[in-house]
């Protein structure tokens, strides 16, 4: 059993090795980065909508 890691820690761990261009390991770095970007985008959109809905202007 391996311990859990964050997406960022996974990217760092994989990129420390010498990966050939176009390999599966090389492509997973970009897949993990894209996933991280999309999760951040979704959370930012949800936060913006919640702030707009519940904001009280004085």
C-alpha positions in Angstrom: 0.0 0.0 0.0 1.3 3.5 -0.9 0.4 6.6 1.0 -1.9 9.2 -0.6 -0.5 12.2 -2.2 -1.8 15.5 -3.6 -1.9 16.1 -7.3 0.9 18.7 -7.0 3.1 16.2 -5.1 2.5 13.6 -7.8 3.6 16.0 -10.5 6.8 16.8 -8.6 7.5 13.1 -7.9 7.0 12.1 -11.6 8.9 15.1 -13.0 12.0 14.4 -10.9 12.7 11.2 -12.9 14.2 11.2 -16.4 11.1 10.7 -18.5 11.3 10.3 -22.3 9.2 12.7 -24.3 5.8 11.3 -25.2 5.8 8.4 -22.7 2.8 7.6 -20.5 4.6 9.1 -17.4 5.3 12.3 -19.3 1.7 12.6 -20.5 0.3 12.0 -17.0 2.1 15.2 -15.8 -0.1 17.2 -18.2 -3.2 15.3 -17.4 -2.7 15.9 -13.7 -2.0 19.6 -14.3 -5.1 19.9 -16.5 -7.2 18.2 -13.8 -5.8 20.6 -11.2 -6.7 23.6 -13.4 -10.2 22.4 -14.0 -10.9 21.7 -10.3 -9.6 25.2 -9.5 -11.8 26.8 -12.2 -14.9 25.0 -11.0 -14.3 26.1 -7.4 -13.7 29.7 -8.4 -16.9 29.7 -10.5 -18.9 28.2 -7.6 -17.4 30.8 -5.1 -18.2 33.6 -7.5 -21.8 32.5 -7.8 -22.2 32.0 -4.1 -20.7 35.4 -3.3 -22.9 37.1 -5.9 -26.0 35.4 -4.4 -25.4 36.0 -0.7 -23.6 39.4 -0.8 -25.1 42.1 1.3 -24.3 45.6 0.0 -24.5 48.4 2.6 
